[in-house]
Amino acid sequence: MNLPKGRRGLLRALGVGAVAVTAGASISGARSAVAATTGAGTSVDAGVRAFKLYTGPDNASRVLEGTIDQMDRTDVVAIHFKETPAHASYGWHTAPESQYVITLSGTLEFTTREGETFVVRPGDVLLAEDNIGIGHKWRLIDDQPWRRAYVVLKPGARDSFVAKKGG
């Protein structure tokens, strides 16, 4: 794979080193990956920036900011990739299943019906768990296509998201 160091480090930290992840496989935050550094020279111990979309008790999507626990192992069932052209947008929708969305290129603004907004950049991870309720929408805000990897969580598996303190 010929990815820039930062993306390669992100994928390694998430344990997505194989071409495909199959049922019963795990995303591994291997100890060797924790000692690695990103292209910016920052230790990955600082955490992989992440956002979690989830459904609140009022059926509205909510967002938390945090990181991915790089020492955790999470059961997953599949990985697939998608590309959307620059300047695209997608109206109100929910996540089809609980999944990590790892942004490889493109910068997006996400919005919930409650008016919460957040920006996802290359290298960020979105944990999309708002699979019921009102949902969210997004739009690309730069001139790059949105290239991403979807890593689908095994039903009932716990996620590796760690909320930011005070978040």
SVG drawing of the C-alpha trace seen along z (x, -y; Angstrom):
<svg xmlns="http://www.w3.org/2000/svg" viewBox="-38 -24 47 39">
<polyline fill="none" stroke="black" stroke-width="0.4" points="0.0,0.0 1.4,-3.4 -0.3,-5.7 1.4,-8.7 2.9,-7.9 0.1,-9.4 -2.6,-7.4 -0.6,-4.2 0.0,-4.8 -3.7,-5.3 -4.6,-2.1 -1.9,-0.2 -3.1,-1.7 -6.6,-0.5 -5.3,2.9 -6.5,2.6 -3.3,4.1 -4.9,6.8 -6.7,6.4 -10.0,7.6 -11.3,8.1 -13.7,11.1 -16.3,12.3 -14.7,12.9 -11.7,10.8 -10.5,8.0 -9.2,4.5 -6.0,4.6 -4.4,1.7 -1.1,3.6 1.5,2.3 4.0,1.8 1.6,-0.6 1.3,-2.6 5.1,-3.2 4.9,-4.4 4.8,-8.0 2.6,-9.8 3.9,-11.7 3.8,-14.9 6.2,-13.4 3.6,-13.2 3.3,-10.0 0.1,-8.1 -0.2,-7.9 -1.8,-11.3 -4.8,-9.4 -6.5,-9.2 -9.0,-12.0 -12.6,-10.6 -16.2,-11.6 -19.1,-9.4 -22.6,-9.9 -25.2,-8.1 -29.0,-8.3 -30.2,-10.1 -33.3,-9.2 -35.3,-11.7 -34.3,-9.8 -32.1,-12.8 -28.5,-12.2 -25.9,-13.4 -22.2,-13.8 -19.2,-13.3 -15.6,-14.2 -12.8,-12.0 -10.2,-9.5 -9.9,-5.8 -8.4,-3.5 -5.4,-2.1 -4.9,0.8 -8.4,2.1 -9.5,4.9 -12.9,4.6 -14.8,7.4 -15.7,6.4 -17.3,8.2 -16.2,6.4 -14.3,3.5 -15.2,1.8 -14.2,-1.4 -16.1,-4.3 -15.3,-7.5 -17.6,-10.4 -16.7,-13.3 -15.6,-16.7 -18.4,-19.2 -21.0,-16.4 -23.5,-16.4 -25.9,-13.8 -29.2,-14.8 -30.7,-13.5 -30.0,-9.8 -29.0,-7.4 -26.1,-5.0 -27.1,-1.6 -25.2,0.2 -22.6,-0.5 -19.4,-1.3 -16.1,-3.2 -15.7,-5.6 -12.1,-6.3 -11.6,-9.4 -8.6,-9.0 -9.2,-12.2 -11.7,-15.1 -12.9,-17.4 -16.6,-17.3 -19.0,-19.1 -21.5,-17.0 -24.8,-18.4 -27.4,-16.9 -31.0,-18.0 -30.3,-19.7 -27.8,-22.0 -24.6,-20.4 -21.9,-20.6 -18.4,-19.1 -15.7,-18.8 -14.0,-15.6 -10.6,-15.7 -8.3,-13.1 -7.1,-10.8 -10.1,-11.3 -12.4,-8.4 -16.2,-8.7 -18.0,-6.1 -21.5,-6.1 -23.9,-4.5 -27.0,-6.7 -28.8,-3.9 -32.3,-4.8 -34.0,-8.1 -33.7,-11.4 -30.1,-11.1 -27.5,-13.5 -26.3,-15.0 -22.9,-15.9 -21.3,-18.0 -17.8,-18.2 -16.2,-21.5 -13.0,-21.3 -12.0,-20.5 -11.1,-16.8 -13.2,-13.7 -14.2,-11.9 -12.3,-8.6 -13.1,-6.5 -13.0,-3.0 -16.0,-1.6 -15.1,0.9 -18.4,2.6 -18.7,3.6 -19.9,7.0 -23.5,6.7 -23.3,6.2 -19.5,5.5 -18.3,2.7 -16.6,-0.2 -13.1,-1.6 -14.2,-5.2 -13.0,-7.3 -15.0,-10.5 -13.1,-13.7 -13.2,-14.8 -16.1,-17.1 -17.6,-15.8"/>
</svg>
